Structures are given as C-alpha cells and as structure tokens.
Amino acid sequence: MIAQDLMESNTVTLNEEATLEEVLELVRRYKITDYPVVDGSMNYRGMLFEAGLLEKLHEESGLKKRESFDAAFLENLRSDFHKMRVREVMNSKVRAFAPHEPIEHLGAVMLFEKAPKVAVVDLQGKVSGVVSLSRILSNLMEQFSPKGGEGKDAAAMAVPAPADFPAEDPRNKRFFKRTPMMVAVAYRAMSGNSKGSPEGKIARTLNVSAGGLLILTKEALSPGQSLNVALDIYQNDQPIRMVCRIVRCLPSQQPGAYEVGLMFVAIGIDERRRLAAHFEKGPA
C-alpha cells in the first residue's frame, strides 16, 4: 500500500505568514490541530503541530520572570502569542512524501520523527493531502494479524506462550518479567551495520520487558546488529526511542514472519520510566 491509498485529500493548509490567532480560529472551526504549511505559491514548507503551539506558549510564559500572572500580564501574553507567525512555530524539518511511497516507509519515519501527520505532495511540490500516523499503524497492524478463516487458534499461534517451546529453545529464556503487548515499532539499522533498512521499517511487538523487546518482523535480521528503535507504546504520543541489539531471530509460527529478540543497549532515563509506568499497569 502507498501513501495516496491512505491520504486524506480534503486537507486544510496554512500559509506560513498566518498569525497564531488565525490558527486558533481554524482549530475551533475545523477541529483540526495539525496542518501542512505552505508559502505564497502554495509550495510545501513544513508542518504545524498542536504540540508545537503548546511548547511555544509555555516558552513565552517562561521567559517572563514574574512571581504571579495577573490579568494584564496574561492579556499581553495572549496578544504576543497571537501576533506570532506560523513560520515561527512550524516544524520545517518534517519532510513531505510522494504519493507512491510505501506506507511502511512513512510509518517508520513518522515514529522516529514523532510526527502525527505528514503531507503528501505532487511533482510540483504542492500539497495533495495528509496521512496520519494512526491510519498507517492501524493498517500495518492488520497486515501482521492472522488472516481470516483461521479463527482463534491462529491468533494464539501468532503470540505463542513460552511453555509451547521445547526447553532448549532460546525463546524460553526469561531474565525479566515480560508483558504481552501488540503495538507498532519502527526499526532501522544504525550506521555501520551491513544489513537492515536505513530508511526504517515497521514491525509489531509480541512482548516488552525491562530488558528488551520481542518483535514480529517480515524479514530475517542478523543477531549482533544494532538498531535504532521507536516504540509506539502510548499510541502516537511521543514514541519511546532507544538503541537495541538483535540477540536472536527465529522463524515464527505465523507464516512468513520472524520473531526477533532485542536487548536494550541505550535508553534514556525518562524513556525507561515511561516503560516502567506501563509495566505497573500491565498484566501480571
């Protein structure tokens, strides 16, 4: 499947010279919080995300060294905020995609860049529509699900329990408590790796632990490789990013798929706390 298959073509674009006051009015009118930004010739320039608006507001209020926020100060802040231009707040680093690009590529890039939407542009650089990460991940997760007609037995085979394997099977090794989980994960080979996609690919998790991940991929990966990984554990809200090493890769009971064990090599303190918070809420 390609970008144009999932693209929303009835898209509202913002001029980079629009004020944030005008943006807030559009948000109220259309109930849309993320927009592609264009210049006066309607060429793509970047994306404006709700998160960027909120960060800018917090940044502006933080620069005002005051012990209290009285009515006059808040009104001045509101006035300053509304006079700002979209180009001051937009994310110009978010690239646009051609209509024929595979959604697997889009999904991986969006997870790594933490972009909830990206623009699709034609050959002239004009915006044709937008694609949301949620639609891409929903479609890709369906691709990893057992096909119709196989029933519950096939679904159980897709995520086999450790006890289903022989004692000598490496999948029986459990150094940490594992939480079954089916969420999207993007991976790409780090520089210097001989194999793996530099553009990134999408897989899904089978389970997650304090020490690593077990993921289901559509390609065999070589143990020992290091990967950049983005885990969509909170459904598109700030994916968790880390560096992992492939410790094993075995054929899955799901045809055409592989179970790949990843060990966390480098992960930020905040990211690990977010994982720990998830474990506390997960099944025992």
C-alpha positions as CSV (number, residue, x, y, z in Angstrom):
1,M,0.0,0.0,0.0
2,I,1.2,3.5,-0.8
3,A,0.7,7.0,0.6
4,Q,-2.1,8.0,-1.7
5,D,-4.2,5.0,-0.6
6,L,-4.5,6.3,3.0
7,M,-4.2,10.0,2.2
8,E,-6.9,12.5,3.3
9,S,-7.3,14.7,0.2
10,N,-9.7,17.2,1.7
11,T,-7.0,19.0,3.6
12,V,-6.8,22.5,5.1
13,T,-3.3,24.1,4.6
14,L,-1.9,27.1,6.4
15,N,0.0,30.0,4.9
16,E,3.4,30.4,6.7
17,E,2.5,34.1,7.2
18,A,-0.8,33.4,9.1
19,T,-0.9,34.5,12.7
20,L,-1.4,32.1,15.5
21,E,-4.6,33.9,16.3
22,E,-5.9,32.9,12.9
23,V,-4.7,29.3,13.5
24,L,-6.6,29.1,16.8
25,E,-9.8,30.2,15.0
26,L,-9.2,27.4,12.4
27,V,-8.7,24.9,15.2
28,R,-12.1,25.9,16.6
29,R,-13.8,25.9,13.3
30,Y,-12.4,22.6,11.8
31,K,-11.4,20.8,15.0
32,I,-8.1,20.1,13.3
33,T,-4.9,20.6,15.3
34,D,-2.1,19.6,12.8
35,Y,-1.7,21.3,9.5
36,P,0.6,21.3,6.5
37,V,2.2,24.8,5.9
38,V,2.7,26.4,2.5
39,D,4.2,29.6,1.2
40,G,2.6,32.2,-1.0
41,S,2.9,30.0,-4.1
42,M,1.3,27.0,-2.3
43,N,4.6,25.1,-2.1
44,Y,5.1,22.8,1.0
45,R,7.1,24.4,3.8
46,G,6.6,22.3,6.9
47,M,4.1,21.1,9.4
48,L,2.4,22.9,12.3
49,F,1.6,20.5,15.2
50,E,-0.6,21.1,18.2
51,A,2.4,20.2,20.4
52,G,4.5,23.0,18.8
53,L,1.8,25.5,19.7
54,L,1.7,24.4,23.3
55,E,5.5,24.4,23.6
56,K,5.7,27.9,22.2
57,L,3.1,29.2,24.6
58,H,5.0,27.6,27.6
59,E,8.3,29.0,26.3
60,E,6.9,32.5,26.0
61,S,5.3,32.4,29.5
62,G,8.6,31.0,30.9
63,L,10.6,33.9,29.6
64,K,8.5,36.3,31.6
65,K,10.2,36.3,35.0
66,R,7.2,37.0,37.2
67,E,6.0,35.6,40.5
68,S,2.4,35.9,39.5
69,F,0.4,36.0,36.4
70,D,-2.1,38.9,36.8
71,A,-4.8,39.7,34.2
72,A,-2.8,42.4,32.5
73,F,0.2,40.0,32.0
74,L,-2.0,37.2,30.7
75,E,-3.6,39.6,28.2
76,N,-0.2,40.8,27.0
77,L,1.0,37.2,26.6
78,R,-2.2,36.4,24.7
79,S,-1.6,39.4,22.4
80,D,2.0,38.5,21.8
81,F,1.2,34.8,21.1
82,H,-1.5,35.7,18.6
83,K,0.8,38.1,16.7
84,M,3.3,35.3,16.1
85,R,3.5,33.9,12.6
86,V,3.1,30.2,11.7
87,R,6.6,30.2,10.3
88,E,8.0,30.9,13.8
89,V,6.4,27.8,15.2
90,M,6.1,25.3,12.4
91,N,8.4,22.3,12.1
92,S,10.3,22.8,8.8
93,K,12.3,19.6,9.3
94,V,9.3,17.3,8.7
95,R,9.6,16.1,5.1
96,A,6.8,15.6,2.7
97,F,6.3,12.4,0.7
98,A,5.3,11.5,-2.8
99,P,2.0,9.7,-3.4
100,H,3.7,6.5,-4.5
101,E,5.9,6.0,-1.4
102,P,5.1,2.9,0.7
103,I,3.3,3.4,3.9
104,E,5.8,1.2,5.7
105,H,8.4,3.9,5.0
106,L,6.1,6.7,6.1
107,G,5.2,5.0,9.3
108,A,8.8,4.4,10.3
109,V,9.9,8.0,9.6
110,M,6.9,9.4,11.5
111,L,7.6,7.2,14.5
112,F,11.3,8.3,14.6
113,E,10.4,12.0,14.0
114,K,7.4,11.9,16.3
115,A,5.2,13.3,13.6
116,P,1.5,12.6,13.9
117,K,0.8,13.6,10.3
118,V,2.8,14.2,7.2
119,A,2.0,15.9,3.9
120,V,1.8,14.2,0.5
121,V,2.9,16.4,-2.3
122,D,2.8,16.2,-6.1
123,L,5.7,16.7,-8.5
124,Q,5.3,20.4,-8.3
125,G,5.7,20.4,-4.5
126,K,2.0,21.3,-4.0
127,V,0.2,19.6,-1.1
128,S,-2.2,16.9,-2.3
129,G,-3.3,15.7,1.2
130,V,-2.1,14.4,4.5
131,V,-1.5,11.0,6.0
132,S,-2.0,10.4,9.7
133,L,0.3,8.0,11.7
134,S,-2.8,6.4,13.3
135,R,-4.2,5.3,10.0
136,I,-0.8,3.9,8.8
137,L,-0.3,2.0,12.0
138,S,-3.8,0.6,12.0
139,N,-3.3,-0.6,8.5
140,L,0.1,-2.1,9.2
141,M,-1.1,-3.9,12.3
142,E,-3.8,-5.6,10.3
143,Q,-1.1,-6.9,8.0
144,F,0.6,-8.6,11.0
145,S,-2.7,-10.1,12.2
146,P,-3.7,-13.7,11.2
147,K,-5.8,-13.8,8.1
148,G,-9.5,-14.5,8.1
149,G,-10.8,-18.1,8.3
150,E,-8.2,-19.2,10.8
151,G,-10.1,-18.3,13.9
152,K,-8.8,-18.0,17.5
153,D,-6.3,-20.9,17.1
154,A,-4.3,-18.9,14.5
155,A,-4.4,-15.8,16.7
156,A,-3.0,-17.8,19.6
157,M,-0.2,-19.1,17.3
158,A,0.8,-15.6,16.5
159,V,1.9,-15.0,20.1
160,P,2.9,-18.3,21.5
161,A,3.4,-18.8,25.2
162,P,6.9,-19.8,26.4
163,A,5.6,-23.2,27.6
164,D,4.8,-24.1,24.0
165,F,8.5,-24.3,23.1
166,P,11.0,-27.1,23.9
167,A,13.1,-26.5,27.0
168,E,16.3,-25.9,24.8
169,D,14.5,-23.2,22.7
170,P,16.1,-19.8,23.3
171,R,12.6,-18.2,23.4
172,N,12.1,-19.9,26.8
173,K,14.8,-17.7,28.4
174,R,13.3,-15.1,30.7
175,F,15.6,-12.7,32.5
176,F,12.9,-10.2,33.2
177,K,9.1,-10.2,33.7
178,R,7.5,-9.8,30.3
179,T,4.3,-8.1,29.4
180,P,2.4,-9.3,26.3
181,M,1.8,-6.3,24.1
182,M,0.8,-5.7,20.5
183,V,1.9,-2.2,19.4
184,A,3.7,-0.8,16.4
185,V,7.5,-0.5,16.5
186,A,9.8,1.1,13.9
187,Y,13.4,0.0,13.4
188,R,16.3,0.9,11.2
189,A,19.9,-0.2,11.1
190,M,22.5,2.1,12.8
191,S,25.2,3.4,10.6
192,G,28.0,0.9,10.1
193,N,25.6,-2.1,10.0
194,S,25.9,-4.1,6.9
195,K,22.3,-5.2,6.7
196,G,18.9,-3.6,7.6
197,S,16.9,-0.8,6.1
198,P,18.5,2.7,6.6
199,E,15.0,4.2,5.9
200,G,13.4,2.2,8.6
201,K,10.7,-0.5,8.7
202,I,7.6,-1.2,10.7
203,A,7.0,-4.3,12.9
204,R,4.9,-5.1,15.9
205,T,5.8,-6.2,19.4
206,L,4.9,-9.6,20.9
207,N,6.1,-8.6,24.4
208,V,8.1,-6.0,26.2
209,S,10.2,-6.2,29.3
210,A,12.6,-4.1,31.4
211,G,15.5,-5.5,29.4
212,G,14.2,-5.7,25.8
213,L,11.6,-6.5,23.2
214,L,10.3,-9.4,21.3
215,I,9.1,-8.2,17.9
216,L,7.5,-9.8,14.9
217,T,9.0,-8.8,11.6
218,K,8.5,-9.7,7.9
219,E,12.3,-10.1,7.3
220,A,15.1,-12.1,8.9
221,L,17.5,-9.9,10.9
222,S,21.0,-10.9,11.9
223,P,21.9,-11.3,15.6
224,G,24.6,-8.8,16.7
225,Q,23.3,-5.9,14.7
226,S,22.4,-2.7,16.4
227,L,19.1,-0.9,15.6
228,N,17.5,2.4,16.3
229,V,14.1,1.6,17.6
230,A,10.9,3.7,18.2
231,L,8.2,2.1,20.2
232,D,4.6,3.4,19.9
233,I,3.7,2.4,23.4
234,Y,1.3,5.3,24.0
235,Q,-0.5,5.3,20.6
236,N,1.4,8.0,18.7
237,D,2.0,10.3,21.7
238,Q,5.8,10.7,21.9
239,P,7.1,7.3,20.9
240,I,9.8,5.8,23.1
241,R,13.2,5.7,21.3
242,M,16.2,3.6,22.1
243,V,19.1,1.6,20.7
244,C,18.8,-2.1,20.7
245,R,20.9,-5.1,19.8
246,I,19.5,-8.2,18.0
247,V,20.1,-11.2,20.2
248,R,18.2,-13.8,18.3
249,C,16.0,-14.3,15.2
250,L,13.8,-17.4,14.7
251,P,11.0,-18.3,12.3
252,S,7.6,-17.6,13.8
253,Q,4.7,-20.0,13.7
254,Q,3.0,-17.2,11.7
255,P,3.9,-17.9,8.1
256,G,6.4,-15.5,6.5
257,A,7.2,-13.8,9.8
258,Y,10.2,-13.9,12.2
259,E,10.4,-13.4,16.0
260,V,13.3,-11.1,16.8
261,G,14.6,-10.7,20.3
262,L,16.1,-7.2,21.0
263,M,18.1,-6.2,24.1
264,F,18.1,-2.5,25.2
265,V,21.6,-1.1,24.6
266,A,20.9,2.5,25.3
267,I,17.7,4.1,26.6
268,G,17.1,7.4,28.3
269,I,16.1,7.6,32.0
270,D,12.8,9.3,31.1
271,E,12.1,6.6,28.5
272,R,12.8,3.8,31.0
273,R,10.5,5.5,33.5
274,R,7.7,5.5,30.9
275,L,8.3,1.8,30.3
276,A,8.2,1.1,34.0
277,A,5.0,3.0,34.3
278,H,3.5,0.8,31.6
279,F,4.6,-2.3,33.4
280,E,2.9,-1.2,36.5
281,K,-0.4,-1.0,34.6
282,G,0.2,-4.2,32.5
283,P,-1.0,-7.7,33.2
284,A,0.8,-9.7,35.9
